[in-house]
Amino acid sequence: MQDQESYFAGLYGGSDDPYQLRTRWYEERKRNLLLAALPRQRYEHAYEPGCGIGELTVALSKRCDELLAADFSERATEIATQRTRGLRNVRIERHQLPDDWPHDAGPFDLIVLSELGYFLDESAMRSLAGCCRHSLTVEGTLVACDWRPDFKGRVLSTDAVHAALAALGLACIARHEEDDFLLQVWSRNGRSVAEHEGIR
């Protein structure tokens, strides 16, 4: 745990946007792909752990009635709180997962795990996946989007993270794979967007 604290303290100690989420086209494009992959136009109650400085949070807030976002880093949550100030449907908290999973705040019809799982060991990732299963509504959507190349601070491979989530047995309704990242979307009911809208 101390290693992770030092890792994030170092990241945010040098910059309020260490991943350049606000300025990189790569990050903007990835957010847009994630948002486009969501099968529903609107969600009632969403959870976004690992929210970082809140750039995806702001975008998700436009699609959610209520959004709980959280991060492990104290500095990141401070920045995210400032970034989302004025968004009345957003709440920012500090969570260390899986221990701080907000069971009492659920259930959620959208859970977004973006660039989070690879910081956990295998046991913690299985526990996190179980939390997702227990907190997802019958119409719920689960999303995972993760960087694929290796980096300092990585504990699990992206493939291992997504395998833990796939093991939940939810229907995979979207998958976007590039050399840089893997994006997958699962649903409890497995219906496509066209089926939701009665097109087929």
C-alpha positions in Angstrom: 0.0 0.0 0.0 2.8 2.4 0.8 4.3 1.8 -2.7 1.0 2.9 -4.2 0.7 5.9 -2.0 4.2 7.0 -3.0 3.5 6.3 -6.6 0.4 8.6 -6.7 1.9 11.2 -4.4 4.8 11.4 -6.9 2.4 11.7 -9.8 0.2 14.4 -8.4 3.1 16.1 -6.6 4.6 17.1 -10.0 1.4 18.0 -11.8 -2.4 18.5 -11.4 -2.8 16.6 -14.6 -0.1 14.0 -14.7 -1.7 11.9 -17.5 -2.5 15.0 -19.5 -6.2 14.0 -19.6 -7.2 17.6 -20.4 -4.8 18.1 -23.4 -4.0 14.8 -25.1 -6.1 13.8 -28.1 -5.5 10.2 -27.1 -7.4 10.7 -23.9 -10.2 12.7 -25.5 -10.7 10.1 -28.2 -10.7 7.3 -25.6 -13.3 9.1 -23.5 -15.5 9.6 -26.6 -15.2 5.9 -27.6 -16.2 4.8 -24.0 -19.1 7.1 -24.0 -20.2 6.0 -27.5 -20.0 2.3 -26.3 -22.6 2.8 -23.5 -25.7 1.1 -24.6 -28.1 3.4 -22.9 -28.5 7.2 -23.5 -29.3 7.8 -19.8 -28.5 6.2 -16.5 -30.1 6.7 -13.1 -27.3 5.9 -10.7 -23.7 5.4 -11.7 -20.4 4.7 -9.9 -17.0 5.7 -11.3 -14.1 4.5 -9.1 -10.7 5.6 -10.1 -12.0 8.9 -11.4 -8.6 10.7 -11.3 -9.0 14.4 -11.8 -12.6 14.1 -13.1 -12.4 14.6 -16.8 -14.4 11.4 -17.6 -16.6 12.3 -14.6 -17.7 15.5 -16.2 -18.6 13.7 -19.4 -20.5 10.9 -17.6 -22.4 13.5 -15.6 -24.3 14.5 -18.7 -25.6 11.0 -19.1 -26.4 10.2 -15.4 -29.1 11.4 -13.0 -26.7 10.7 -10.1 -23.0 9.9 -10.3 -20.7 8.8 -7.4 -17.1 9.2 -8.4 -14.1 8.2 -6.3 -10.3 7.9 -6.3 -7.6 6.4 -4.1 -5.5 9.6 -4.3 -6.3 12.4 -1.9 -4.9 15.0 -4.4 -6.9 13.6 -7.3 -10.1 13.7 -5.4 -9.4 17.4 -4.4 -8.9 18.2 -8.1 -11.9 16.2 -9.2 -14.0 18.0 -6.6 -12.9 21.4 -8.0 -13.5 20.2 -11.6 -17.1 19.1 -10.9 -18.0 22.0 -8.7 -21.4 23.1 -9.7 -22.5 19.7 -11.0 -25.3 19.0 -8.6 -25.7 15.3 -9.7 -22.0 14.5 -8.9 -20.5 13.4 -5.6 -16.7 12.9 -5.2 -15.3 10.6 -2.4 -12.0 9.0 -1.6 -12.2 5.2 -1.8 -9.5 2.5 -1.5 -10.8 -0.5 -3.4 -12.0 -3.1 -2.9 -12.3 -2.3 0.9 -14.2 0.9 0.5 -16.7 -0.3 -2.1 -19.9 1.8 -1.5 -22.3 -1.1 -0.9 -24.8 1.2 0.9 -24.8 3.7 -2.0 -25.9 1.1 -4.6 -27.3 -0.5 -6.6 -25.9 1.1 -9.7 -27.1 0.8 -13.3 -23.7 1.9 -14.6 -20.3 1.0 -13.2 -17.2 2.4 -15.0 -13.8 1.0 -14.2 -11.3 3.1 -16.2 -7.6 2.6 -15.8 -8.1 1.1 -12.3 -7.9 -2.7 -12.1 -4.2 -3.1 -13.0 -3.2 -1.4 -9.8 -4.8 -4.3 -7.8 -3.4 -7.8 -7.1 -5.2 -10.8 -8.4 -7.2 -11.4 -5.1 -8.2 -7.8 -4.8 -9.3 -7.7 -8.5 -11.5 -10.8 -7.9 -13.0 -9.1 -4.9 -13.6 -5.9 -7.0 -15.3 -8.0 -9.7 -17.6 -9.5 -7.0 -18.5 -6.1 -5.8 -19.5 -5.1 -9.3 -21.7 -8.2 -9.6 -23.5 -7.6 -6.3 -24.0 -3.8 -6.9 -25.2 -3.9 -10.6 -28.9 -3.6 -11.2 -30.7 -6.2 -13.4 -30.5 -3.7 -16.3 -27.0 -2.6 -15.4 -24.0 -1.9 -17.5 -20.4 -2.6 -16.5 -17.5 -0.9 -18.4 -13.8 -1.5 -18.2 -11.2 0.5 -20.2 -7.5 -0.1 -19.6 -4.0 0.8 -21.0 -2.3 -2.2 -22.4 1.5 -1.5 -22.5 3.5 -2.1 -19.3 4.4 0.8 -17.0 5.8 1.4 -13.5 3.1 0.8 -10.9 1.3 -1.9 -12.8 0.4 -5.0 -10.8 -1.9 -7.0 -13.1 -2.0 -7.2 -16.9 -4.9 -5.6 -18.6 -5.9 -9.0 -20.0 -6.0 -10.4 -16.4 -8.2 -7.5 -15.3 -10.7 -8.0 -18.1 -10.7 -11.8 -17.6 -11.7 -11.3 -13.9 -14.7 -9.2 -15.0 -15.6 -11.6 -17.9 -15.7 -14.4 -15.3 -18.8 -12.8 -13.8 -20.8 -14.3 -16.7 -22.3 -11.1 -17.9 -23.0 -10.7 -21.6 -20.3 -8.8 -23.5 -22.1 -6.4 -25.7 -19.2 -4.3 -27.0 -15.4 -4.8 -27.3 -12.9 -2.3 -28.8 -9.3 -3.4 -28.9 -6.2 -1.4 -29.9 -2.5 -1.8 -29.2 -2.9 1.0 -26.6 -6.0 0.0 -24.8 -8.8 -2.5 -24.3 -12.4 -1.3 -23.9 -15.2 -3.8 -23.0 -18.8 -3.4 -22.0 -20.9 -6.0 -20.3 -24.6 -6.1 -19.5 -26.8 -8.2 -17.3 -29.6 -8.5 -19.9 -27.4 -8.8 -22.9 -29.7 -6.9 -25.2 -28.2 -4.8 -28.0 -29.0 -1.1 -28.5 -31.2 -2.0 -31.4 -33.1 -4.5 -29.2 -33.5 -1.9 -26.5 -35.1 0.4 -29.0 -37.3 -2.2 -30.6 -35.6 -2.1 -34.0 -35.1 -5.9 -33.9 
